[in-house]
Amino acid sequence: MQTLHVDVPGGTTIHGHAYRRDAVGVRGQIDGFTSDLSVTLSMSSNLPHQASTAFANNAGPTPVVVLPRTLVTFPPTDRPGIDPAATFELQVPYLVPFVVPAQGGTLCVDVEVWGNTSAAGPNRNLSIYLDAHENYASGIAEQPGFRFGSGCAAPGNTATAFATLVLWHRTTQMTMDVALRDGVPENGQGLTRAWLAFGASQNNVPWPTRLDCTMWGTADVWFVLPGMPNAQGDYDGTLTGLPVLPPGHRLWCQAGSVHLGTGALAFGDGSTLVTPPVGPLPIPVSRIANSNDHAAATGAVSYAVPVMSFY
């Protein structure tokens, strides 16, 4: 896998790079493992948005093997307590430091993996679930919510409601995608509604008429979502026309549903996120990867790139 970066300042001395654990999509602990890998750094003539599918075309004319082929042991990681994670636990230390030229440029990080050893045995397929960021050529920015806490079940349902939320910065407005599951079902009367609440701070308050349902945020602003849930209590929709919020502002959000006739309620779990800035253009990082053959001459170009720390 190669990654191309134009956001590393000129003159930086790099002694290693590190990845951080995904906090949004995967819960629980991931076992430690050992990887047989090497790392080569160079200054590429390609900008990230001009990345070639041919690995050799992205490498610079004077590549430096900063880590000859060796075994690197990575520790077990648990799901971070919040997103973004505070630490980069999966570190790859170099034997040879690399200095980015004073004028800067495009840094090409080339990682080759020959094999691995884990609890599943030697050379088995692994999913490490690295934190990654997607860049878009349109300048929009995507920020998934970090789910926490627990929802409550709709009356007559044993499944606990939950929701996946994604905030989008669409340059002139923000929108929120909502995927609610196991909420209050629509029974044909047209009286079931899904809702979304935004809070400026975290909360932990039981709902007065349903003590098993918790408000996980301060719920300063409520929205009725367009459309209705289906007969299974599932809802998929988008809240549009939200104002552009300043970047770096943490929100505490929650979705749920209610039947306006019976008063039946279901609350999803909580989600928190940090409002993103508009996406940078031109795209500052890209990834070129071939996950099946470390000796392959070509890979696929993607703008979904692991979040990396250079140290």
C-alpha positions as CSV (number, residue, x, y, z in Angstrom):
1,M,0.0,0.0,0.0
2,Q,1.2,3.5,-0.9
3,T,-0.1,6.7,0.6
4,L,0.7,10.1,-0.9
5,H,0.7,13.2,1.4
6,V,1.1,16.9,0.6
7,D,0.3,18.0,4.1
8,V,3.7,17.1,5.8
9,P,5.6,20.3,6.4
10,G,9.0,20.8,4.6
11,G,12.0,20.1,6.8
12,T,10.2,17.5,9.0
13,T,12.3,14.6,10.2
14,I,10.3,11.4,10.2
15,H,11.3,8.6,12.6
16,G,8.2,6.4,12.0
17,H,4.5,6.5,11.3
18,A,1.4,5.2,13.2
19,Y,-2.2,4.4,12.6
20,R,-5.1,4.7,15.1
21,R,-7.9,2.3,15.8
22,D,-11.3,2.8,14.2
23,A,-13.7,4.1,16.8
24,V,-16.9,4.3,14.8
25,G,-17.6,1.1,13.0
26,V,-16.2,-1.7,15.3
27,R,-16.7,-2.3,19.0
28,G,-14.7,-4.5,21.3
29,Q,-11.1,-5.6,21.3
30,I,-8.9,-6.6,18.4
31,D,-6.1,-9.0,19.2
32,G,-2.5,-8.1,18.7
33,F,-0.5,-9.5,15.8
34,T,2.9,-9.5,14.2
35,S,3.4,-8.3,10.6
36,D,6.3,-9.0,8.3
37,L,6.8,-5.7,6.5
38,S,9.1,-3.1,5.0
39,V,8.7,0.7,4.5
40,T,10.1,2.9,1.8
41,L,9.8,6.7,1.7
42,S,10.4,9.1,-1.2
43,M,9.3,12.4,-2.7
44,S,6.8,11.8,-5.5
45,S,6.3,13.9,-8.6
46,N,2.6,13.2,-8.4
47,L,0.1,15.1,-6.4
48,P,-2.3,12.9,-4.5
49,H,-5.2,13.6,-6.8
50,Q,-3.0,12.7,-9.7
51,A,-1.9,9.3,-8.2
52,S,-1.1,6.5,-10.6
53,T,-2.4,3.0,-10.3
54,A,1.3,1.9,-11.0
55,F,3.2,1.9,-7.8
56,A,6.5,2.7,-9.6
57,N,5.0,5.8,-11.1
58,N,4.3,7.3,-7.6
59,A,7.7,6.6,-6.1
60,G,10.3,9.3,-6.2
61,P,13.7,9.0,-8.0
62,T,15.7,8.5,-4.7
63,P,13.6,6.2,-2.5
64,V,14.9,5.5,1.0
65,V,14.3,2.2,2.7
66,V,13.5,3.5,6.2
67,L,12.6,0.1,7.5
68,P,14.1,-3.0,5.8
69,R,11.9,-6.1,5.9
70,T,11.3,-7.0,9.5
71,L,8.7,-8.3,12.0
72,V,6.7,-5.5,13.7
73,T,4.5,-6.4,16.6
74,F,1.3,-4.5,17.1
75,P,-0.5,-4.5,20.5
76,P,-4.1,-5.5,21.0
77,T,-6.5,-2.5,20.8
78,D,-9.9,-1.9,22.4
79,R,-12.5,0.4,20.9
80,P,-11.5,4.0,21.8
81,G,-13.7,5.8,24.3
82,I,-14.6,8.5,21.8
83,D,-14.0,9.5,18.2
84,P,-11.5,10.8,17.1
85,A,-9.3,8.5,19.2
86,A,-6.7,10.3,21.3
87,T,-3.8,8.0,20.6
88,F,-2.1,6.3,17.6
89,E,-1.4,2.8,19.1
90,L,-0.3,1.0,15.9
91,Q,3.2,2.3,15.5
92,V,5.8,1.5,12.8
93,P,9.2,2.7,13.9
94,Y,11.9,3.3,11.2
95,L,15.5,2.3,11.4
96,V,16.5,5.2,9.1
97,P,15.1,8.7,9.6
98,F,13.7,10.5,6.6
99,V,13.9,14.3,6.1
100,V,11.2,16.0,4.0
101,P,13.0,18.6,1.8
102,A,12.7,22.1,3.0
103,Q,10.5,23.1,0.0
104,G,8.1,20.2,0.9
105,G,6.3,18.3,-1.8
106,T,4.4,15.0,-2.0
107,L,5.6,12.4,0.5
108,C,5.2,8.8,-0.8
109,V,4.9,6.1,2.0
110,D,5.3,2.6,0.5
111,V,4.4,-0.3,2.9
112,E,4.9,-3.9,1.7
113,V,3.5,-6.7,3.8
114,W,4.8,-10.3,3.3
115,G,2.8,-12.0,6.0
116,N,1.4,-11.9,9.5
117,T,1.0,-14.0,12.6
118,S,-2.1,-13.6,14.8
119,A,-4.3,-15.7,17.2
120,A,-5.9,-17.2,14.1
121,G,-2.5,-18.5,13.0
122,P,0.2,-17.6,10.4
123,N,-0.7,-15.7,7.2
124,R,-4.4,-15.5,7.8
125,N,-6.6,-12.7,6.5
126,L,-6.8,-9.9,9.1
127,S,-9.1,-6.9,9.5
128,I,-7.4,-4.3,11.7
129,Y,-10.1,-1.7,11.3
130,L,-7.9,1.4,11.0
131,D,-9.4,4.8,11.3
132,A,-9.7,6.3,7.9
133,H,-10.9,9.5,6.2
134,E,-12.7,9.9,2.9
135,N,-11.8,12.9,0.7
136,Y,-14.2,14.1,-2.1
137,A,-13.3,16.0,-5.2
138,S,-16.5,18.1,-4.8
139,G,-15.2,19.5,-1.5
140,I,-17.9,18.0,0.7
141,A,-16.9,16.4,4.0
142,E,-18.4,13.4,5.8
143,Q,-18.4,12.8,9.6
144,P,-20.0,9.6,10.9
145,G,-21.3,9.6,14.5
146,F,-19.7,7.7,17.3
147,R,-22.4,5.5,18.9
148,F,-22.5,5.1,22.7
149,G,-24.9,4.1,25.4
150,S,-28.0,2.0,24.7
151,G,-31.4,2.7,23.3
152,C,-34.7,1.2,24.5
153,A,-37.2,-1.1,22.8
154,A,-40.5,0.0,21.3
155,P,-43.6,-1.4,23.2
156,G,-44.1,-5.0,22.2
157,N,-40.7,-5.3,20.7
158,T,-37.7,-7.1,22.4
159,A,-35.1,-5.6,20.1
160,T,-33.4,-2.4,21.4
161,A,-33.6,0.5,19.0
162,F,-30.4,2.0,17.6
163,A,-29.4,4.6,15.0
164,T,-26.4,5.3,12.7
165,L,-25.9,9.0,12.0
166,V,-23.7,10.7,9.5
167,L,-23.2,14.5,9.2
168,W,-22.3,16.0,5.8
169,H,-20.8,19.4,5.2
170,R,-22.0,20.2,1.7
171,T,-20.2,23.6,1.4
172,T,-23.4,25.7,1.6
173,Q,-25.4,23.6,4.0
174,M,-25.2,20.6,6.3
175,T,-27.3,17.5,6.2
176,M,-27.7,14.5,8.5
177,D,-28.3,10.9,7.3
178,V,-30.3,8.9,9.8
179,A,-30.6,5.1,9.8
180,L,-32.9,4.1,12.7
181,R,-33.6,0.4,13.4
182,D,-36.2,-1.4,15.6
183,G,-38.1,1.8,16.4
184,V,-41.9,2.2,16.7
185,P,-43.5,0.5,13.7
186,E,-45.9,2.3,11.4
187,N,-49.3,0.4,11.7
188,G,-51.0,1.9,8.7
189,Q,-52.5,4.9,10.5
190,G,-49.8,7.3,9.2
191,L,-49.2,8.6,12.8
192,T,-45.6,7.3,13.4
193,R,-42.8,9.8,13.2
194,A,-39.0,9.6,13.5
195,W,-37.2,12.3,15.3
196,L,-33.6,13.6,15.7
197,A,-32.3,15.6,18.7
198,F,-29.1,17.7,18.9
199,G,-27.4,18.6,22.2
200,A,-24.5,20.9,23.0
201,S,-23.4,18.6,25.8
202,Q,-23.7,15.0,27.0
203,N,-26.5,14.0,29.3
204,N,-27.8,10.8,31.0
205,V,-31.4,11.4,31.9
206,P,-34.2,8.8,31.9
207,W,-37.4,9.8,30.1
208,P,-40.1,10.5,32.7
209,T,-42.7,8.1,31.2
210,R,-40.2,5.5,30.1
211,L,-37.4,5.2,32.7
212,D,-35.7,2.5,30.6
213,C,-35.2,5.1,27.8
214,T,-32.3,7.5,28.3
215,M,-31.7,10.9,26.7
216,W,-27.9,10.8,26.0
217,G,-27.6,14.5,25.0
218,T,-29.1,17.7,26.3
219,A,-31.5,17.7,23.3
220,D,-31.4,21.4,22.8
221,V,-32.9,21.2,19.3
222,W,-35.5,18.7,18.0
223,F,-36.4,17.8,14.4
224,V,-39.2,15.8,13.0
225,L,-37.7,13.8,10.2
226,P,-39.3,13.6,6.8
227,G,-41.3,10.6,5.9
228,M,-42.3,7.7,8.2
229,P,-40.8,4.5,9.6
230,N,-41.9,1.3,8.0
231,A,-43.9,-1.6,9.5
232,Q,-40.7,-3.0,11.1
233,G,-39.9,0.3,12.8
234,D,-37.0,1.0,10.5
235,Y,-36.3,4.5,9.1
236,D,-33.8,5.7,6.5
237,G,-33.8,9.4,5.6
238,T,-31.9,12.7,5.5
239,L,-32.5,15.9,7.3
240,T,-31.6,18.7,4.9
241,G,-31.1,22.4,5.1
242,L,-29.1,22.5,8.3
243,P,-27.0,25.6,8.8
244,V,-23.2,25.3,8.4
245,L,-21.8,25.0,11.9
246,P,-18.3,26.1,12.7
247,P,-15.7,23.3,12.5
248,G,-14.5,21.6,15.7
249,H,-17.8,21.8,17.6
250,R,-18.9,18.6,19.4
251,L,-22.5,17.6,19.1
252,W,-24.4,15.0,21.1
253,C,-27.2,13.5,19.0
254,Q,-29.9,10.9,19.3
255,A,-32.7,9.6,17.0
256,G,-35.9,7.8,18.0
257,S,-39.5,7.4,17.0
258,V,-43.0,7.9,18.4
259,H,-46.6,7.0,17.5
260,L,-48.7,10.2,17.8
261,G,-51.8,8.3,18.6
262,T,-50.8,5.8,21.2
263,G,-47.7,7.7,22.5
264,A,-45.5,4.6,22.0
265,L,-41.8,5.6,22.2
266,A,-38.5,4.1,21.2
267,F,-35.1,5.9,21.7
268,G,-32.0,5.0,19.9
269,D,-28.5,5.0,21.4
270,G,-26.5,8.2,21.5
271,S,-24.1,9.5,18.9
272,T,-21.5,12.1,19.2
273,L,-19.4,13.8,16.5
274,V,-17.2,16.8,15.8
275,T,-18.4,19.1,13.1
276,P,-16.1,19.0,10.1
277,P,-14.7,21.9,8.0
278,V,-15.4,21.9,4.3
279,G,-13.2,19.3,2.6
280,P,-9.8,20.5,1.4
281,L,-9.2,20.9,-2.3
282,P,-7.1,19.8,-4.1
283,I,-7.3,16.5,-2.2
284,P,-4.2,16.4,0.1
285,V,-3.9,12.6,0.5
286,S,-4.6,9.4,-1.5
287,R,-4.0,5.7,-1.2
288,I,-2.9,3.2,-3.8
289,A,-3.3,-0.4,-2.7
290,N,-3.2,-4.0,-3.8
291,S,-4.3,-6.2,-0.9
292,N,-3.8,-9.5,-2.6
293,D,-0.2,-9.4,-3.8
294,H,2.7,-7.4,-2.3
295,A,4.7,-7.8,-5.5
296,A,1.9,-6.5,-7.7
297,A,2.9,-3.7,-10.1
298,T,-0.4,-1.9,-9.8
299,G,-3.1,-1.2,-7.3
300,A,-6.4,0.7,-7.0
301,V,-6.4,4.5,-6.3
302,S,-8.7,5.6,-3.5
303,Y,-9.2,8.8,-1.6
304,A,-10.2,6.8,1.5
305,V,-7.0,6.9,3.4
306,P,-5.9,5.6,6.9
307,V,-5.4,8.5,9.3
308,M,-1.7,8.5,9.9
309,S,0.6,10.2,12.4
310,F,4.2,10.9,11.5
311,Y,6.6,11.1,14.4
